[in-house]
Amino acid sequence: MLIVVLILLFRPKQAKKVFPNLNLFRPPLDLPSDCSSEFQEKLDMKIADTSGQDEVLAPRKSIKKPLLISATVIALALGISAVAPAISNWSSAEITVPADRLRLAKVTQGDFVRDLSVQGQVVASVSPKLYSPAQGVITFEVDAGDEVKKGQVLASIDSPELTNELEQEESVLQKLKMDLDRQKIQSRIQQLENQKTVDMAQVALTAADREKRRADKAYQSNSISQIDYEKAQDDLENAKLVHQHAVSDAKLDIESLAFEIQTSELLVERQALLVAELKRKVDELTLRSPVDGLVGNLAVQQKNQVAKHQAILSVVDLSQFELEVAIPESYADDLAIGMQAQITLNGETHPAKLVTISPEIENNQVTGRVRFADSIPSGLRQNQRLTTRILMENKTDVLMVQRGQFLESGNGRIAYVVSNGMAERRSIETGARSLSSVEILAGLNPGDTIIISGTDQFRGADLIQITN
């Protein structure tokens, strides 16, 4: 079409030959419709020309036409050179995508903070629950929501069975103590009897020894016979044996009596421990607050019968609040106790730290506890949900880009770099990921612009044209 226009403008004669029927070169003569035949005849008549008066002049060369042609050619060359790259890109692009369907981000270099955002539930780190120590009738001294102090009476349980058992065991303990006292008295009596026997044996030994000395003198003076002398010797030996056995028997009786007394004392001690345990159980029938705080929900009604080990109520310590967070399983290996965290409450950020991590995985999640580093802010409520940011890693001078759907689409290995309205597919290598950014290890340079939206729509094309 461009060639046709040039021919019409600059070569009308040649255009006449090529297009003989084109009215552009033969202007029509418009005649009135009511033109008479006479007027037509006059038109047909030959009018005398003025050739005799005309003067033949040499034609003057015009420079406008070559300039116009040159300007046109230059304009066409410039237009073709400007359009050629676009035509080349359009011809080489495998797919065309509107720009409004893409999200772009620029590769930057700076400090990279690897973090994790999770939802946490406010729980009281100290929230003891009280249970019934025995079967009985409950009587509450407080209501749910009351503020209590440590040691304050919360409820009492009337348990006649446990009280009666305590009284019986106390009676048994009293009996054992009396038996022990009786045993001690009998022991002293037996010791006195043994001492008496030993003393009598000592007297008999002394008398036999005296008779032996008299017999020795009499035998030397031949005043007694040999038989009487030997009898005196036998009496002395017999007295010695009697005294020796009396002493041994007395010692053995002392050990036996001491053993019996010790056995009775152990029985008394055992019974005393049993009575002390029953007293403790009876004292536990009066439920007292273990901490300062608020009374939670009452599990039973006033004056109801309760069973042993049945839940009664709980006390919430308002001064010890923590956040229980559920962490995805994929981050479990990267977490460590003591990591810094940030808790957002009412638009304010409060410093905290990770204090516990569960060793078990439930429902693809790991349970952890986050504790406020400074004073606990006011206005917290039990089971309130807050956003917690756990800071896992901090790197400096890192190449990074805004996080987007392209990581999942290409598994973190493919990115489309945008330049001059075209997007080129490039292999990349990614590292650590945070909530807002991802670390780039290889494949991109600072200042590159890439597509961070999903790349599934490109169907793996190597070159994509972006239209406005």
Protein Blocks (a to p, Z undefined) as FASTA:
>chain_A
ZZmmmmmmmmmmlmmmmmmmlmklmccddddfklcfklmmmmmpccddfklmpccddddd
dfklmmmmmmmmmmmmmmmmmmmmmmmmmmmpmbdcdfklpccddddddddddddddddd
dddfblcddddfbgcddddfbdehiacdehiafbdcddfklmmmmmmmmmmmmmmmmmmm
mmmmmmmmmmmmmmmmmmmmmmmmmmmmmmmmmmmmmmmnopacfklmmmmmmmmmmmmm
mmmmmmmmmmmmmmmmmmmmmmmmmmmmmmmmmmmmmmmmmmmmpccdfbgcdddddfbd
ehiacdehiafbdcddfklccddddddfklmmmpcehiacdddeehiacddddfbdcfbd
eehiacdddddfbdcdehiaehiacdddddfbdcehiadddddfklmmnnopaccddeeh
iacddddddddddfkbccdfbhpaehiacdfbdfklnnopabdcddZZ
